[in-house]
Amino acid sequence: MEAKDSIKGLKVADGAVLVYRLFDVADAVDLARAEALAASPTSRVKIDRALSASAIEFPRPPLHLALGARELDLPAGKTAATAAAHVFDYGVVSIRYTIPIAPGTPLAALVPLSEWLLAATNTALDGMARADADEVGRALGPALERPHRWEGHETYQVFSVRSFEGEAVRASDLLEWGPIPALLLGETSRTPISASERHDVLSHHFSYLETDLAVVHWNSAFVLEPSGVDDIFDLLEFATAHLLELRYYDDLLDRELHRLYDELEEGGNLVGHVLTRKFRRLQRQTAALLLELSEMIERLENAVKIVGDFYLARLYQSAVKRFRLAAWQETVLRKQKLLAEVNDLTGAAADTSRSELLEVVIILLILWEVVAALR
C-alpha cells in the first residue's frame, strides 16, 4: 500500500513535454543544399545539432534546426517553450515544441494538458506550427523539390521524465499504479479507465533497466529515461513522419485516380483524342507519379537502421505496429497497382484509337482511289 500511495503522489523533478506537428512541404529535400542554406550567416533558421543516437543509422540524416523561443497559449496560460525543426529528405518538416515541466509537478497533474493536446480543436497551436513549417520552407526554398502545401498534418506528444522527486522509481510499480493510461489517453473523467483499455494502452511498454520505461501509444508516449538520451524521441518522430508520408501519398493517389477517371469520362470523338495527344499526356503524368511512388517507398524502407541495439529495435517495431504503418503502406501499394492498371488501360485505349484512325484513313484512301479510277 505504501508503494502504491508513493507512486500515486509522484512529482516530476526533471522533465518536459515534447509536442510534435509534422507537415509535408515538398516531394523531396536536398539535405546537403539545405544544410548549406541554414549555415549561411543570413539564414533565418540555424543548424541545431547532429543526430545524437549512435545506435540509429540514417543513410540521409534529417537536418536539425533551432527556431528559438516560443510562447504557447496553453490551458494553464502563456507558457515558454523551445522550438526546433527536423527536415527529412522525403519532404517532411517536423516542428517540435519542448515545454519544460515545472519541478514538483505531480505526474497526474499533466493529464488535463494531455487532454487539451489530443483535442482536435487546437487551431492556435496547429497554426503556429504551420507558420513555423512555412518559414522553414521559405528559408530552405532552393533545396525543396516541387514544394507544395498539403493541408493534412500529423500530431504526436511525448511526456518525457528524467527523474522524479525522492528515490528512483521502478518501472513495474509505475506501470501498475501510475496514471500513465489516463495521461496517454488524455482521460480526465473521475470514472476509472476499464481494465481492458488499461491493458491496451500499456501493452506496448519497454524497459531496459528497472528504472527506465517507455510506453508507446497511438498519438502519445510516456518516456522515463534517467540517462537523458534522445534515441527514443528520434525513433518515435521518424515513425510519425513515415505515417504522414504514407497518408500524403494515399490522399494524392485518391486525387489522381479521380482526376484520371474524370478525364477519361469526358468523352470526345476519336480524332480529337488522338490529335490532341490526350492519352499520351495522361500516360506521361501517370508514369511520373508511379516512379515517384516507387522512389518514396524505397526511401521510407531504407530511411533508418538500428545497429546493435535490440531494445531500440523492438521499441521501433512496436511503434510501427501501433501506428499501423504496414496497413497504410499496403493501402498505398494497392492504389499504386490500381493506378498502374488504369495506365495500362489508357495505353491500350490509345493504341486502339490510333489503330481505328489508321483503318479509317486507309478506307478513305481506298475509296478515293476507286472514285478516281471510275472518274
C-alpha positions as CSV (number, residue, x, y, z in Angstrom):
1,M,0.0,0.0,0.0
2,E,2.9,2.4,0.8
3,A,4.4,1.8,-2.7
4,K,1.0,2.4,-4.3
5,D,0.5,5.7,-2.4
6,S,4.0,6.8,-3.2
7,I,3.5,6.2,-7.0
8,K,0.2,8.0,-7.0
9,G,1.8,11.0,-5.4
10,L,4.8,11.1,-7.8
11,K,6.2,14.5,-8.6
12,V,8.4,15.3,-11.5
13,A,11.9,16.6,-10.7
14,D,13.2,17.0,-14.2
15,G,11.1,16.5,-17.3
16,A,9.5,18.1,-20.4
17,V,6.5,17.7,-22.8
18,L,7.6,17.3,-26.4
19,V,4.8,18.4,-28.8
20,Y,5.2,17.4,-32.5
21,R,3.4,18.8,-35.5
22,L,4.5,17.3,-38.8
23,F,3.8,18.7,-42.3
24,D,4.6,17.5,-45.9
25,V,6.1,20.5,-47.7
26,A,7.8,19.1,-50.8
27,D,8.3,15.9,-52.8
28,A,11.9,15.8,-51.7
29,V,14.6,17.9,-50.0
30,D,18.2,18.2,-51.0
31,L,19.6,18.0,-47.4
32,A,23.2,19.0,-48.4
33,R,21.9,22.2,-50.0
34,A,19.5,22.8,-47.2
35,E,22.4,22.5,-44.7
36,A,24.4,25.0,-46.7
37,L,21.5,27.4,-46.7
38,A,21.0,27.0,-42.9
39,A,24.7,27.6,-42.3
40,S,24.6,30.9,-44.2
41,P,25.1,33.9,-42.0
42,T,21.9,35.5,-43.3
43,S,19.8,32.3,-42.8
44,R,16.5,32.7,-40.9
45,V,17.0,29.2,-39.4
46,K,20.1,27.8,-37.7
47,I,21.5,24.3,-37.5
48,D,20.7,22.8,-34.1
49,R,22.7,19.6,-33.7
50,A,23.7,16.4,-35.5
51,L,21.8,13.2,-34.8
52,S,22.9,12.1,-31.3
53,A,21.9,8.4,-31.2
54,S,24.9,6.3,-32.1
55,A,22.7,3.1,-32.4
56,I,20.5,4.7,-35.1
57,E,21.8,4.9,-38.6
58,F,20.2,7.2,-41.0
59,P,21.5,6.9,-44.6
60,R,20.3,10.5,-45.1
61,P,20.1,12.0,-41.5
62,P,17.4,14.6,-41.0
63,L,18.5,18.2,-40.7
64,H,18.0,19.6,-37.2
65,L,17.3,23.3,-37.0
66,A,16.9,25.6,-34.0
67,L,13.9,28.0,-34.2
68,G,14.3,29.8,-30.9
69,A,11.9,30.5,-28.1
70,R,8.1,30.4,-28.4
71,E,5.2,31.3,-26.2
72,L,2.4,28.8,-26.3
73,D,-1.1,29.6,-25.2
74,L,-1.9,26.6,-23.0
75,P,-4.9,25.9,-20.7
76,A,-2.6,27.0,-17.8
77,G,-1.8,30.3,-19.5
78,K,1.1,31.6,-21.6
79,T,3.9,29.1,-21.4
80,A,7.5,29.4,-22.6
81,A,8.7,26.7,-25.0
82,T,11.7,26.0,-27.3
83,A,11.0,25.3,-30.9
84,A,13.1,23.1,-33.3
85,A,12.5,21.8,-36.8
86,H,13.7,18.5,-38.2
87,V,13.8,18.3,-42.0
88,F,13.6,14.9,-43.7
89,D,14.8,14.2,-47.2
90,Y,11.4,13.0,-48.4
91,G,9.8,16.4,-47.9
92,V,8.6,16.2,-44.3
93,V,9.2,19.1,-41.8
94,S,8.7,18.2,-38.1
95,I,8.1,21.1,-35.7
96,R,8.9,20.2,-32.1
97,Y,8.0,22.4,-29.1
98,T,9.7,21.5,-25.9
99,I,7.7,22.6,-22.8
100,P,9.6,22.2,-19.5
101,I,7.7,20.6,-16.7
102,A,8.0,22.7,-13.6
103,P,9.8,20.8,-10.8
104,G,7.4,19.5,-8.2
105,T,4.5,19.0,-10.7
106,P,2.6,15.8,-9.9
107,L,2.5,13.4,-12.8
108,A,-1.3,13.2,-12.6
109,A,-1.5,17.0,-13.0
110,L,-0.3,16.6,-16.6
111,V,-3.5,14.7,-17.6
112,P,-5.5,17.9,-18.4
113,L,-2.7,19.2,-20.6
114,S,-2.7,15.8,-22.4
115,E,-6.5,16.1,-23.0
116,W,-6.0,19.5,-24.4
117,L,-3.2,18.4,-26.7
118,L,-5.2,15.5,-28.0
119,A,-8.2,17.6,-28.8
120,A,-8.9,18.3,-32.5
121,T,-9.6,22.0,-31.9
122,N,-6.1,23.2,-31.1
123,T,-6.2,25.6,-34.1
124,A,-3.9,28.1,-32.4
125,L,-1.1,25.6,-31.7
126,D,-1.5,24.0,-35.1
127,G,-1.5,27.4,-36.8
128,M,1.7,28.4,-35.0
129,A,3.3,25.1,-36.1
130,R,2.1,25.6,-39.7
131,A,3.6,29.1,-39.7
132,D,6.9,27.7,-38.4
133,A,6.9,25.0,-41.1
134,D,6.2,27.6,-43.8
135,E,9.1,29.7,-42.5
136,V,11.4,26.7,-42.7
137,G,10.1,26.1,-46.3
138,R,10.8,29.6,-47.3
139,A,14.3,29.7,-45.8
140,L,15.2,26.4,-47.5
141,G,13.3,27.1,-50.7
142,P,16.1,26.4,-53.2
143,A,16.6,23.0,-51.6
144,L,13.0,21.9,-52.0
145,E,12.0,19.8,-54.9
146,R,8.4,20.5,-56.1
147,P,7.3,22.3,-53.0
148,H,3.6,22.1,-52.1
149,R,1.2,22.9,-49.3
150,W,-0.9,19.9,-48.2
151,E,-3.5,20.7,-45.6
152,G,-3.1,17.4,-43.7
153,H,-0.6,17.0,-40.8
154,E,0.3,14.6,-38.0
155,T,0.4,15.2,-34.3
156,Y,2.3,13.5,-31.5
157,Q,3.4,14.3,-28.0
158,V,5.9,12.7,-25.6
159,F,5.8,13.1,-21.8
160,S,9.5,12.8,-21.0
161,V,10.7,12.4,-17.4
162,R,14.4,12.2,-16.4
163,S,13.8,11.9,-12.7
164,F,11.1,12.0,-10.0
165,E,11.5,13.6,-6.6
166,G,12.7,11.2,-4.0
167,E,14.1,7.7,-4.6
168,A,14.4,6.1,-8.1
169,V,11.0,4.7,-9.3
170,R,10.8,1.1,-10.5
171,A,9.1,0.7,-14.0
172,S,7.0,-2.1,-12.8
173,D,5.5,0.0,-10.0
174,L,4.8,2.9,-12.3
175,L,3.0,0.6,-14.7
176,E,0.9,-0.9,-12.0
177,W,-0.2,2.2,-10.1
178,G,0.9,5.2,-12.1
179,P,-1.5,7.4,-14.1
180,I,0.1,6.5,-17.4
181,P,-3.1,5.2,-19.2
182,A,-5.0,8.4,-18.3
183,L,-2.0,10.5,-19.3
184,L,-1.7,8.9,-22.7
185,L,-5.4,8.9,-23.4
186,G,-6.0,12.4,-22.0
187,E,-8.8,11.0,-19.9
188,T,-9.8,13.4,-17.1
189,S,-13.0,11.5,-16.1
190,R,-13.4,10.6,-12.5
191,T,-14.7,7.2,-13.6
192,P,-11.7,4.7,-13.7
193,I,-10.5,3.5,-17.1
194,S,-11.6,0.0,-17.8
195,A,-9.1,-2.9,-17.3
196,S,-9.2,-3.8,-21.0
197,E,-8.4,-0.2,-22.0
198,R,-5.6,0.0,-19.5
199,H,-4.2,-3.3,-20.8
200,D,-4.3,-2.0,-24.4
201,V,-2.5,1.3,-23.5
202,L,0.2,-0.5,-21.5
203,S,0.6,-3.4,-23.9
204,H,3.4,-1.6,-25.8
205,H,5.8,-0.9,-22.9
206,F,9.6,-1.4,-22.8
207,S,12.2,-1.3,-20.1
208,Y,16.0,-1.8,-20.4
209,L,16.8,-1.2,-16.8
210,E,14.4,-1.4,-13.8
211,T,14.4,2.4,-13.6
212,D,13.6,3.3,-17.2
213,L,10.3,2.9,-19.1
214,A,8.8,3.7,-22.5
215,V,5.1,3.3,-23.2
216,V,4.1,3.9,-26.9
217,H,0.5,4.7,-27.8
218,W,-1.2,5.8,-31.0
219,N,-0.9,9.6,-30.5
220,S,1.3,10.0,-27.5
221,A,4.0,8.3,-25.4
222,F,5.5,8.3,-21.9
223,V,9.3,8.0,-21.5
224,L,11.2,7.7,-18.3
225,E,14.8,7.9,-19.2
226,P,17.3,8.9,-16.5
227,S,20.2,9.0,-18.9
228,G,18.5,11.8,-21.0
229,V,19.4,10.1,-24.3
230,D,17.2,11.2,-27.2
231,D,17.2,7.9,-29.2
232,I,13.5,7.1,-28.4
233,F,12.3,10.5,-29.3
234,D,14.1,10.4,-32.7
235,L,12.6,6.9,-33.4
236,L,9.0,8.0,-32.5
237,E,9.4,11.2,-34.6
238,F,10.6,9.2,-37.6
239,A,7.7,6.7,-37.3
240,T,5.3,9.6,-37.2
241,A,7.0,11.2,-40.2
242,H,6.7,7.8,-42.0
243,L,2.9,7.7,-41.2
244,L,2.5,11.3,-42.5
245,E,4.2,10.5,-45.8
246,L,2.0,7.4,-46.4
247,R,-1.1,9.5,-45.6
248,Y,0.0,12.1,-48.1
249,Y,0.5,9.7,-50.9
250,D,-2.7,7.9,-50.1
251,D,-4.5,11.2,-50.5
252,L,-2.5,12.0,-53.6
253,L,-3.4,8.7,-55.2
254,D,-7.1,9.2,-54.5
255,R,-7.0,12.6,-56.1
256,E,-5.0,11.4,-59.1
257,L,-7.3,8.4,-59.7
258,H,-10.4,10.6,-59.6
259,R,-8.8,13.1,-62.0
260,L,-7.8,10.3,-64.3
261,Y,-11.3,8.9,-64.3
262,D,-12.8,12.3,-64.9
263,E,-10.6,13.0,-67.9
264,L,-11.3,9.6,-69.4
265,E,-15.0,10.0,-69.0
266,E,-15.1,13.5,-70.6
267,G,-15.8,11.8,-73.9
268,G,-15.0,13.4,-77.2
269,N,-14.5,11.9,-80.6
270,L,-11.8,9.6,-81.6
271,V,-9.9,12.0,-83.8
272,G,-9.9,14.6,-81.1
273,H,-8.4,12.2,-78.6
274,V,-5.6,11.2,-80.9
275,L,-4.8,14.6,-82.4
276,T,-4.7,16.3,-79.0
277,R,-2.5,13.5,-77.7
278,K,-4.7,13.2,-74.6
279,F,-3.9,9.6,-73.9
280,R,-0.2,10.2,-74.3
281,R,-0.3,13.1,-71.8
282,L,-2.2,11.1,-69.3
283,Q,0.3,8.2,-69.7
284,R,3.2,10.5,-69.1
285,Q,1.6,12.0,-66.0
286,T,0.7,8.6,-64.5
287,A,4.1,7.1,-65.3
288,A,5.8,10.1,-63.5
289,L,3.6,9.6,-60.4
290,L,4.3,5.8,-60.4
291,L,8.0,6.5,-60.5
292,E,7.7,9.0,-57.6
293,L,5.7,6.5,-55.5
294,S,8.3,3.8,-56.1
295,E,11.1,6.2,-55.0
296,M,9.1,7.2,-51.9
297,I,8.6,3.6,-50.8
298,E,12.3,2.8,-51.3
299,R,13.3,5.9,-49.3
300,L,11.0,5.0,-46.4
301,E,12.0,1.4,-46.3
302,N,15.7,2.3,-46.1
303,A,15.5,5.6,-44.2
304,V,16.5,4.2,-40.8
305,K,18.6,1.3,-39.5
306,I,19.2,0.3,-35.9
307,V,22.6,-1.1,-35.3
308,G,23.3,-3.5,-32.5
309,D,20.5,-2.3,-30.1
310,F,17.7,-4.8,-30.0
311,Y,15.9,-2.8,-27.3
312,L,15.5,0.2,-29.6
313,A,14.7,-2.2,-32.5
314,R,11.9,-3.8,-30.5
315,L,10.6,-0.3,-29.5
316,Y,10.7,0.9,-33.1
317,Q,8.9,-2.1,-34.4
318,S,6.2,-1.6,-31.7
319,A,5.7,2.0,-32.8
320,V,5.4,0.7,-36.4
321,K,2.8,-1.7,-35.3
322,R,1.0,0.8,-33.1
323,F,0.8,3.4,-36.0
324,R,-0.4,0.7,-38.4
325,L,2.3,1.6,-40.9
326,A,2.0,-1.8,-42.6
327,A,-1.7,-1.3,-43.3
328,W,-1.1,2.2,-44.6
329,Q,1.7,1.0,-46.9
330,E,-0.5,-1.8,-48.1
331,T,-3.2,0.7,-49.0
332,V,-0.8,2.9,-50.9
333,L,0.7,-0.1,-52.8
334,R,-2.9,-1.3,-53.7
335,K,-3.8,2.1,-55.1
336,Q,-0.4,2.3,-56.9
337,K,-1.2,-1.1,-58.5
338,L,-4.7,0.2,-59.5
339,L,-3.1,3.3,-61.0
340,A,-0.7,1.2,-63.0
341,E,-3.6,-0.9,-64.3
342,V,-5.5,2.2,-65.3
343,N,-2.3,3.5,-67.0
344,D,-2.1,0.2,-69.0
345,L,-5.8,0.5,-70.0
346,T,-5.1,4.1,-71.1
347,G,-2.2,2.9,-73.2
348,A,-4.4,0.2,-74.7
349,A,-7.1,2.7,-75.4
350,A,-4.6,5.0,-77.1
351,D,-3.3,2.1,-79.3
352,T,-6.9,1.1,-80.2
353,S,-7.7,4.7,-81.1
354,R,-4.6,5.0,-83.3
355,S,-5.4,1.7,-85.0
356,E,-9.0,2.7,-85.6
357,L,-8.0,6.1,-87.0
358,L,-5.4,4.4,-89.3
359,E,-8.1,2.0,-90.6
360,V,-10.4,4.9,-91.3
361,V,-7.6,6.7,-93.2
362,I,-6.8,3.5,-95.2
363,I,-10.5,3.0,-96.1
364,L,-10.8,6.7,-97.2
365,L,-7.7,6.3,-99.4
366,I,-9.1,3.2,-101.0
367,L,-12.4,4.9,-101.7
368,W,-10.5,7.9,-103.1
369,E,-8.6,5.6,-105.5
370,V,-11.8,3.8,-106.6
371,V,-13.6,7.0,-107.2
372,A,-10.5,8.4,-109.1
373,A,-10.3,5.3,-111.2
374,L,-14.0,5.4,-112.1
375,R,-13.8,9.1,-113.0
